[in-house]
Structure formats: C-alpha cells, structure tokens
Amino acid sequence: MVVFGTAVATIALAAPAAYALSRLLSRWNTGLTVFFALGLGIPAQVMILPLYVMMNRLYLVDSLVGLWILYVATSMPFTVFFLTGFFGSLPRELEEAAALDGASPNRTFWQIMLPLARSGVVTALILNIIQHWGETLFALIFLQSEHKATLSIALLGFLQRMQYNGADWGGLFAGVCTVVLPLLVCYVWLGRGSSKA
C-alpha cells in the first residue's frame, strides 16, 4: 500500500508541476527546474538525521503515513525532472490548436497533453515502484513497530533470525519470491500498457 500509494501520489503531483515547468514561459522556470535537479544529488544518508528530527516533532516516526510522505518527498526531484524533459519534447502545435478551440490550459493538460505523455508517466510510475519496493534504509530507521514493517524489513528480520535459529533456505527463498514476484508482475503489466499506447 505504501509503495503504490507513493507512486500514484508522486505522479499526481509531479505531472502538473513538470508540465508547468516545461510549458509556461516564466523567468522562474529554469531556476525551479535546476532546484529539482539539485535534489537528485543529495544522498539519502545525509538527510536521515534532519528528517528524523523533523518527523519526530510532527509525530510521524513509526507511522506508515509518515513513511509515505517521506517517500513522496524524496521521489519528487527525479520524477519532476524526468517528466519535464518528456513534456518538453511534445509538440507545441497541439496546445496552440487547443487554445484556438477555446480549451483552457487546465483542460489542455488533462485531456490532451497528459494522454500523449502516457508512456513517460508509465515509465515514471514503474521507476518509482522499483525504487521504493526494495527500499530498506528509510523503513528501517523510521518504522519501529514490527507489525508496520515493510516487506524488505520483514525479509531482513527473517534473515537475522536465521542466523540464530539455523538456516531455513526454503523459507528465505519463499520470502524473496514474495518480494520479487509482485514487482515483476507490475513491471510486465505496465510495460504492456505502455507499448500499446
């Protein structure tokens, strides 16, 4: 739920932002695009301590909602930067034709440009799912209750218990399949949808 909620929320926020940055003529667009690009260069390890302090003050530590907010925030720089380039490659003549027909910029985005950018949106969705499905660092630090553990944390805990209770390779491989198979199915399904588009 956290991973798919993160992917959908990230696309819902990043797609309009990327469209505005790539299409609206403003002196701030270049600076904002560079600002999002700078977010790509910040390692996750550098952000852990300030994020923990901030989320602890907001009572979001040991919360799946807090982890979801964290995942969406850390996904935005890449997704906005990726989709900005994609929207920038679409022909401007379509927007001009829509404006001549009386369509507002909002309607032009939702009914014309977003469907045209479907392959880029699906690619960004797949990349976000892959990025967060096996993510361990943030989940290990920000989730403390065992019943809230993500799949990667549960598999890590199972591996640690194996070191003390003896090797259960069948159980370990079953856990690995539980982690890998849904991601593989999602990748194949979304890949087919994008190729049909």
Secondary structure as UniProt FT lines:
FT   HELIX           2..23
FT   TURN            27..28
FT   HELIX           29..38
FT   HELIX           39..41
FT   HELIX           44..57
FT   TURN            58..59
FT   TURN            61..62
FT   HELIX           64..88
FT   HELIX           93..100
FT   TURN            101..102
FT   HELIX           105..108
FT   HELIX           109..113
FT   HELIX           114..116
FT   HELIX           118..133
FT   HELIX           137..142
FT   HELIX           146..148
FT   HELIX           151..165
FT   HELIX           169..196
//
